[in-house]
């Protein structure tokens, strides 16, 4: 316990928080029925969590360096558990979305401290082993999310995908307090609260515009005002970061094409690989009539292939430049998304399998190497900031993907069966349209919408792959005004923050 206790405690929390990114996907139709939720409500059930996690990750990580990483981990786990209880008890969609956002806050505190805690607890070969185990747990959590969600939804019900977090959280807190040593960052470190707030406002406004625009219209005053807020918040973030003594993201790093290319690859990866999956789940259950378990098993080719490729590829591709591995993986993800855009009114679940398998191969290539490519692209002393930035934009990519692809899906459905009917069907209420819109029309409209979303996701994946291939290089380029070596006092634990 003394040797591997910290690893067990950290992996337990990591598995739980990453599982909750995807565990809700298969439960969306049941949630829609139980809470009378619309498509935008379902989108926010996913995005509320991912967005809070992305927007607060860097800021909470900086706060943990000052307040203590173990303390932040424990507080974050408690917040996560209480929010999970609120999710499970939610009586309407609004309460569920709010509780999911609070869950994201707790998850950000947990995720931001995981690798620094491991870096402080282990050295040498033990550290390498610990990081390898942590990486496998991280990948497995996202892959298992839909499966676990399907089993719980079909069994005790969708609320148990949140209730199950309670005993796990208790075990995680107990183990963390018992075996994980406290650690802090540099004494002079200050929290960039202004940067945290402006980045969160930018990400939230942009996502909100994407979710609401299909309902209120892209040219409406509300959509225009929300997009304007996003632009102003982004400008404010840039100004704040340029003036901050301890910025969340040193903008000079973006002058390095390799680092910018990795960030583009990261945001495109999570958007393309996972952003359409919630809508596949709704189609499988509400249009094809599958159970949550069967619907989750249809998605298994993506998860299983990604796991196998990640495990085998690490050995076979050792020494291959990261840009080729990540870039080709993103191109495969894009191609896989395009291969799923073949649905029509008579399609069955088998039509998704080739594309999901192809995307799974790409996912297995991309996921293990993104953080390492980011660290290789920046000076040594910026490793923690770079890794944290990659994790943040990955979650932001997922949130924007769900919002953007949902907008494409509903727009194409509206052209076929009308606005109200499109939102009812896309929200999981296809059965409610029987008698007003023919079943064939609903199936055809949903298939057309999914094809549009998949084509858009494919374009995102291909563009991200090209960006990585063109911009990422194997050698890091020091940022102007920065020295390439780490100053005294910077610990490897800090470097492991991402």
Helices and strands as residue ranges (DSSP letters): H 5-22, G 25-27, H 28-35, H 39-67, H 69-89, H 93-121, H 124-154, H 160-179, H 193-216, H 221-243, G 251-255, H 257-274, H 277-282, I 283-287, H 292-298, H 300-316, H 322-339, H 350-366, G 367-369, H 370-376, G 380-382, H 383-417, H 419-424, I 425-429, G 430-433, H 439-471, H 492-495
